[in-house]
């Protein structure tokens, strides 16, 4: 009780350098502001089917960039708080600008995949240039955009650092065979977060989310892909092989959980605050969040359920017709330098695609960075990795069917 | 045309342009969107289809009903709470009337979102209020306020109270004291004076307050989103999700128009029941 109050009242950062978590707290992200860009995207929705372009780009072909040279400019769209910061600057961006003579226009414009895609879909469908040379979106959207022919092929001869330093899990992923259109930025795990003080026991299984003993104290996600894929794994179905019937079974499972009064709420980002406050004891969770919450409450735990968890990957990609593709490739290669990757991960705390960064961080003097290096939530152990699966890549009609099934669960 | 005739036209021009640009245009656009078909990937095209509406009704009818019901309960609650309050300020407030009105308005100095979110902390299951009561043993360990219909309705009642109280106050304050004296001169009891003079004269305030509360309450997004849980989904949340997560703009637009139709019908019935002439005061 006293601890609770202290935690709520003393929200002072523990280190002089602000981390993403501190910033998130101060800015009150998760307050669910509707993004203006997304609303704007909702207007004027005309568009023609651009299916024919898929055929053209389906076969692997040589990259066909508008320019083959470094132009000195890079327009980079990323998510908020997804790159290191220090004293109002972004060291990684500054280092890159110094070493390459490329000026980076770095914008934190991506609030979520769907609404960002809404803002760029129409020009891409009309084969026009969009303002970004480099974007960061989640694996399933990479698959979708590649299918529609909205992404440039990557010239891997310009990405030696990726070949050399990327972890094996990140090469040739199911959502983008051969990394033809994308390479990872950061990734994370969808699993279960819980507070052992309240649950009173260790959590290991997906079924624990359905335990009547936790009725009204269980949190689930409003993210369709996370919840459906995790539930499929819980049912023993490999998401990649899942049929619509499997999705219906998953829906049934989730509806039962809801009807039995076990779910308290379906959460977006706010689940983290609910866990700290004790409103939920056990909840679906993202690894990076729990890692940061552990600085507030070291007891909190994150587990990959025995049945399996989801490894999602946010990827860098170059949109079709980008004005400065070579500059973008230069940057992609730059962040696969282990030193640079370590610098980003030390601040962002998501899973780093460069295993060598772990050793670099482990040599750091300060406590915090050492903790980052040692945490399995930032550098997962091989046992954890063995239990991780990707989201199912959904065809358009499947996606609609899954959305319908899932919306019935969370909107009752 | 003589200059004199042109003046009223010119005077109304800014308002008319404003309405055209910011009301008529978006409404017309959304109406056309609600009759489109397609998908995000292939684009949406106008086909005049009504499936968005039929889909919306089959999928979300109970959420529409729930929203209307919640709106109704909130309106009734704010009315019951505000009427005595406004009455007291109007007739017994004396020199401090303005101070009391300021007190009603005071919560408005904080943004809606912040006010609502703060309840999430105050009422947290193990927060300093419920946690203490549970420690002392007054409340059962499993007791909770948040994520229940009661939390959503109470939150909305709290947030919309001034919208009801202020129009009521204005209507009551306007009542000519001589009417009340006349009623008493004619041997009317206090109760009769209230029922036959004060109440009918305050009806325009009741009507205005009800509309100002009911309409935004039915479409409210913030209270059900932050105070609600599993069985409190309201139509505003459904529309938000259709637009921003499912990216099904036609469906979202169709639900919005259904909601508008529902509210219009409700308001129309209400105006009929109270008698339209009274409403214009």
Boltz contact constraints between the chains, C-beta under 6 A:
constraints:
  - contact:
      token1: [A, 1]
      token2: [B, 131]
      max_distance: 6.0
  - contact:
      token1: [A, 5]
      token2: [B, 128]
      max_distance: 6.0
  - contact:
      token1: [A, 38]
      token2: [B, 244]
      max_distance: 6.0
  - contact:
      token1: [A, 42]
      token2: [B, 243]
      max_distance: 6.0
  - contact:
      token1: [A, 42]
      token2: [B, 249]
      max_distance: 6.0
  - contact:
      token1: [A, 45]
      token2: [B, 44]
      max_distance: 6.0
  - contact:
      token1: [A, 45]
      token2: [B, 249]
      max_distance: 6.0
  - contact:
      token1: [A, 47]
      token2: [B, 43]
      max_distance: 6.0
  - contact:
      token1: [A, 48]
      token2: [B, 43]
      max_distance: 6.0
  - contact:
      token1: [A, 49]
      token2: [B, 42]
      max_distance: 6.0
  - contact:
      token1: [A, 114]
      token2: [B, 245]
      max_distance: 6.0
  - contact:
      token1: [A, 114]
      token2: [B, 247]
      max_distance: 6.0
  - contact:
      token1: [A, 115]
      token2: [B, 244]
      max_distance: 6.0
  - contact:
      token1: [A, 118]
      token2: [B, 247]
      max_distance: 6.0
  - contact:
      token1: [A, 258]
      token2: [B, 230]
      max_distance: 6.0
  - contact:
      token1: [A, 263]
      token2: [B, 230]
      max_distance: 6.0
  - contact:
      token1: [A, 264]
      token2: [B, 147]
      max_distance: 6.0
  - contact:
      token1: [A, 264]
      token2: [B, 229]
      max_distance: 6.0
  - contact:
      token1: [A, 265]
      token2: [B, 147]
      max_distance: 6.0
  - contact:
      token1: [A, 265]
      token2: [B, 229]
      max_distance: 6.0
  - contact:
      token1: [A, 277]
      token2: [B, 124]
      max_distance: 6.0
  - contact:
      token1: [A, 278]
      token2: [B, 125]
      max_distance: 6.0
  - contact:
      token1: [A, 278]
      token2: [B, 126]
      max_distance: 6.0
  - contact:
      token1: [A, 279]
      token2: [B, 124]
      max_distance: 6.0
  - contact:
      token1: [A, 279]
      token2: [B, 125]
      max_distance: 6.0
  - contact:
      token1: [A, 396]
      token2: [B, 41]
      max_distance: 6.0
  - contact:
      token1: [A, 403]
      token2: [B, 246]
      max_distance: 6.0
  - contact:
      token1: [A, 411]
      token2: [B, 233]
      max_distance: 6.0
  - contact:
      token1: [A, 411]
      token2: [B, 238]
      max_distance: 6.0
